[in-house]
Amino acid sequence: MQHINNQDLTHLNTFHIEVKAKDFYIVENESELPRLFHELKKHNAKPLILGGGSNILFTDNPQIPIIQFITKRIKILEKYPDYDLVQAEAGIKWDDLVRWSVENNYYGLVNLSYIPGTVGAAPVQNIGAYGQEAGNFIHSVKIYNIEQQRFQTLSQEQCSFGYRSSIFKTSLKGKAIITSVIFRLPKQKHFDLSYKDLRILQDSPLLSLWLLRLTIGKIRMSKLPDPSIIGNAGSFFKNPIIPTDQLSALQQRFPQIPHYQMPRQKVKIPAGWLIDQLGLKGYRHGNAGVYENNALVLVNHGNATGEEILELAKIIQDKVKEKFDILLEPEVNII
Ligand SMILES: Cc1cc2nc3c(=O)[nH]c(=O)nc-3n(C[C@H](O)[C@H](O)[C@H](O)COP(=O)(O)OP(=O)(O)OC[C@H]3O[C@@H](n4cnc5c(N)ncnc54)[C@H](O)[C@@H]3O)c2cc1C
């Protein structure tokens, strides 16, 4: 384990907000956690786990300790006729795991190709894209429980995965460190092409895991700005889920409003569409802005502060609330 004072986080968060962490710890092995937490407890310090910093907005220099994992192992734990159980450590880049799964002919994770970040963060907001969510393939999650100071394994059910949510965003928020994730990876050939942009592949004689991955990569590149060029954290807001009654009322005023059916008489509305209706694509607030090709993405045009991006988010929330009576919830973790 390494302890660094005043670690610059500018290149450790994809918004590229210039902040410094007073205490930064690099953990190479989960066995180091009990000793680290014993130390932190003496100072009553509650730490933040930083993965790839691709879903975080720092609004100031964090005064709390920051912990980052550099654990990297992928291990096949058990083999079954239809699937294998595969354990991946928290510090692995998410897309390295997806590429490994494709190389080894596992079906499932491929739709989640090219999502930035780490394996350890994937269960936190149950990352999702192109009709799939990580939680669908998670068998269990190994955590270090900070309050109880012990390792625990949570089953898929105990993780309470939902749309961009899990137990790690609710009752275990700030209380659990994910050290590794065990995936149940299918071996039977099956492609999920339910997402509209992927339907073009349905009749392709060349359909393969690699072709699907390549296609998803191309679509993502056309819709999302590359954080190495322009700072951003992907979708800033969650797509709101509202009751069907509220949709009917909105349809009177906005007949074109797009929506997707959800269980229990609810519908999901694309937040990007709501923001776009306000004419905010390309809008700027100081050095912060709404991405010109995708209204759901807030960007750092250079030297934006976290506060500036947060102010922009609030402007958008107020305008959406005023026009549609819908409160947009941030997907990004504001620190
Ligand atoms: C260009 C771009 C595109 C994106 N596309 C998508 C997408 O398609 N779908 C999607 O769902 N998301 C997307 N995201 C968001 C982001 O990639 C995911 O949320 C990702 O899981 C964040 O991983 P991270 O390692 O960077 O986490 P961080 O941003 O470092 O952390 C996110 C949260 O998880 C917590 N955390 C991180 N690691 C651990 C751990 N080991 N134990 C406990 N808590 C932890 C942090 O404390 C924080 O609260 C995108 C982001 C960008 C920049």
The ligand as a Tripos MOL2 file, in Angstrom:
@<TRIPOS>MOLECULE
LIG
   53    58     1     0     0
SMALL
NO_CHARGES

@<TRIPOS>ATOM
      1 C1        -17.6800    8.8670  -21.8590 C.3       1 LIG1
      2 C2        -18.4330    8.1280  -20.7750 C.ar      1 LIG1
      3 C3        -19.3840    7.2040  -21.1180 C.ar      1 LIG1
      4 C4        -20.1010    6.4950  -20.1150 C.ar      1 LIG1
      5 N1        -21.0260    5.5870  -20.5060 N.ar      1 LIG1
      6 C5        -21.7270    4.9070  -19.5580 C.ar      1 LIG1
      7 C6        -22.7110    3.9290  -19.9390 C.ar      1 LIG1
      8 O1        -22.9220    3.6580  -21.1290 O.2       1 LIG1
      9 N2        -23.3940    3.3050  -18.9610 N.ar      1 LIG1
     10 C7        -23.1520    3.5480  -17.6330 C.ar      1 LIG1
     11 O2        -23.8180    2.9300  -16.7960 O.2       1 LIG1
     12 N3        -22.2300    4.4510  -17.2470 N.ar      1 LIG1
     13 C8        -21.5100    5.1280  -18.1660 C.ar      1 LIG1
     14 N4        -20.5800    6.0570  -17.7850 N.ar      1 LIG1
     15 C9        -20.3500    6.3050  -16.3550 C.3       1 LIG1
     16 C10       -19.1650    5.5020  -15.7710 C.3       1 LIG1
     17 O3        -18.3760    4.9490  -16.7810 O.3       1 LIG1
     18 C11       -19.6520    4.3570  -14.8710 C.3       1 LIG1
     19 O4        -20.4800    4.8470  -13.8580 O.3       1 LIG1
     20 C12       -18.4890    3.5960  -14.2240 C.3       1 LIG1
     21 O5        -18.9560    2.4570  -13.5600 O.3       1 LIG1
     22 C13       -17.7130    4.4480  -13.2390 C.3       1 LIG1
     23 O6        -16.5530    3.7130  -12.9010 O.3       1 LIG1
     24 P1        -15.3310    4.3930  -12.2060 P.3       1 LIG1
     25 O7        -14.3710    3.3030  -11.8500 O.co2     1 LIG1
     26 O8        -14.7970    5.4870  -13.0360 O.co2     1 LIG1
     27 O9        -16.0200    4.9370  -10.8740 O.3       1 LIG1
     28 P2        -15.7750    6.3280  -10.1260 P.3       1 LIG1
     29 O10       -16.2850    7.4350  -10.9560 O.co2     1 LIG1
     30 O11       -14.3680    6.4100   -9.6720 O.co2     1 LIG1
     31 O12       -16.7390    6.1220   -8.8730 O.3       1 LIG1
     32 C14       -18.1440    6.0990   -9.0370 C.3       1 LIG1
     33 C15       -18.7910    5.7690   -7.6840 C.3       1 LIG1
     34 O13       -18.5040    4.4300   -7.3370 O.3       1 LIG1
     35 C16       -17.8120    4.3710   -6.0800 C.3       1 LIG1
     36 N5        -16.8150    3.3000   -6.1810 N.ar      1 LIG1
     37 C17       -15.8660    3.1650   -7.1360 C.ar      1 LIG1
     38 N6        -15.1450    2.0390   -6.9310 N.ar      1 LIG1
     39 C18       -15.6770    1.4520   -5.8180 C.ar      1 LIG1
     40 C19       -15.3760    0.2750   -5.0680 C.ar      1 LIG1
     41 N7        -14.3750   -0.5520   -5.4210 N.pl3     1 LIG1
     42 N8        -16.1240   -0.0120   -3.9680 N.ar      1 LIG1
     43 C20       -17.1290    0.8190   -3.5900 C.ar      1 LIG1
     44 N9        -17.4600    1.9510   -4.2480 N.ar      1 LIG1
     45 C21       -16.7320    2.2680   -5.3470 C.ar      1 LIG1
     46 C22       -17.1860    5.7470   -5.9270 C.3       1 LIG1
     47 O14       -16.9030    6.0250   -4.5630 O.3       1 LIG1
     48 C23       -18.2440    6.6140   -6.5380 C.3       1 LIG1
     49 O15       -19.2930    6.8340   -5.6150 O.3       1 LIG1
     50 C24       -19.8270    6.7550  -18.7580 C.ar      1 LIG1
     51 C25       -18.8400    7.6860  -18.4060 C.ar      1 LIG1
     52 C26       -18.1510    8.3670  -19.4000 C.ar      1 LIG1
     53 C27       -17.0690    9.3420  -19.0240 C.3       1 LIG1
@<TRIPOS>BOND
     1     1     2 1
     2     2     3 ar
     3     2    52 ar
     4     3     4 ar
     5     4     5 ar
     6     4    50 ar
     7     5     6 ar
     8     6     7 ar
     9     6    13 1
    10     7     8 2
    11     7     9 ar
    12     9    10 ar
    13    10    11 2
    14    10    12 ar
    15    12    13 ar
    16    13    14 ar
    17    14    15 1
    18    14    50 ar
    19    15    16 1
    20    16    17 1
    21    16    18 1
    22    18    19 1
    23    18    20 1
    24    20    21 1
    25    20    22 1
    26    22    23 1
    27    23    24 1
    28    24    25 2
    29    24    26 1
    30    24    27 1
    31    27    28 1
    32    28    29 2
    33    28    30 1
    34    28    31 1
    35    31    32 1
    36    32    33 1
    37    33    34 1
    38    33    48 1
    39    34    35 1
    40    35    36 1
    41    35    46 1
    42    36    37 ar
    43    36    45 ar
    44    37    38 ar
    45    38    39 ar
    46    39    40 ar
    47    39    45 ar
    48    40    41 1
    49    40    42 ar
    50    42    43 ar
    51    43    44 ar
    52    44    45 ar
    53    46    47 1
    54    46    48 1
    55    48    49 1
    56    50    51 ar
    57    51    52 ar
    58    52    53 1
@<TRIPOS>SUBSTRUCTURE
     1 LIG1         1 GROUP 0 **** ****
